[in-house]
Amino acid sequence: MLSTQDRPPAPSRSTGRWRRYARLAAANFVRGASYACGTSFIGLMTWWVQSH
């Protein structure tokens, strides 16, 4: 039987890879959300200035 020390470290490596992809996706989502909020805020200010 294999003990815990004889197991290959492949699952931890794939877990780290998926965690890195998840962190990258989260960072890109936050970046896109902040860009969208900034763009909509500028559009709202432009509309407000033109309508008043």
TIKETOR-615945 format. One record per atom (N, C-alpha, C): residue in one letter; y, x, z. Coordinates in steps of 0.02 Angstrom, whole numbers, plus 50000, padded with zeros to 5 digits. Layout:
AYXZ...
***
This chain:
M499405004250000M500005000050000M500635004450000L501155001749972L501775005349969L502205003750030S502465008750060S502945007550114S503635006550085T504115005250128T504795004050104T505105010450076Q504855016250097Q505135022550073Q504865024350005D504285021649985D503995023249921D504235018749864R504605013649880R504845009149828R505405012449788P505415011249723P505975014049683P506625010449698P507195013749694P507835010649711P508145006749654A507735004049608A507995000349551A508354993949571P508104989849617P508454983649634P509154984949662S509234990049703S509894991349731S510374993649676R510114997349628R510544999649573R510774993749531S510324989149515S510514983249476S510974978749516T510874978349581T511314974349623T512024977249623G512074983849627G512724987049624G513064985949557R512664986049504R512944984849438R513214977749432W512824972749456W513064965849453W513664964849498R513674968249555R514254967649600R514874970549568R514794976049531R515364978949496R515614974349441Y515144971249404Y515344966449352Y515694960449383A515454958049440A515764952349473A516464954149497R516554960149523R517214962349545R517684963049486L517444965549430L517854966149370L518054959349343A517574954749343A517724947949319A518234944549365A518164945549430A518634942549477A519334945549468A519374952049458A520014955249447A520344952749383N519954951949331N520224949349268N520444942149275F520064938249314F520254931249326F520914930849364V520994934949414V521614934949453V522194937249409R522074942249367R522604944649323R522804939149274G522324935749245G522474930249198G522824924449232A522614922849293A522934917349330A523654919049347S523784925249367S524474927049384S524904927249321Y524614929449265Y524984929349202Y525154922249182A524674917649189A524794910649171A525314907549217C525294909149281C525784906349328C526484908949312G526534915449296G527184918249279G527454915249215T527034914349165T527244911449102T527464904249111S527084900349149S527274893449160S527914892949201F528014897549248F528634897449287F529234898949243I529174903749198I529714905249152I529854899349106G529324896149081G529414890249040G529744884549077L529554883649140L529864878349181L530594879749194M530764886049208M531464887749217M531874886749153T531584888649097T531924887649033T532044880249019W531534876149032W531604868849022W532134865949069W532124868249132W532594865749181W533314867349163V533434873649138V534104875649119V534344871649059Q533904870649011Q534104867048950Q534204859548964S533844856749010S533894849449022S534464847749069H534734852549106H535264850949153H535934853749131
***
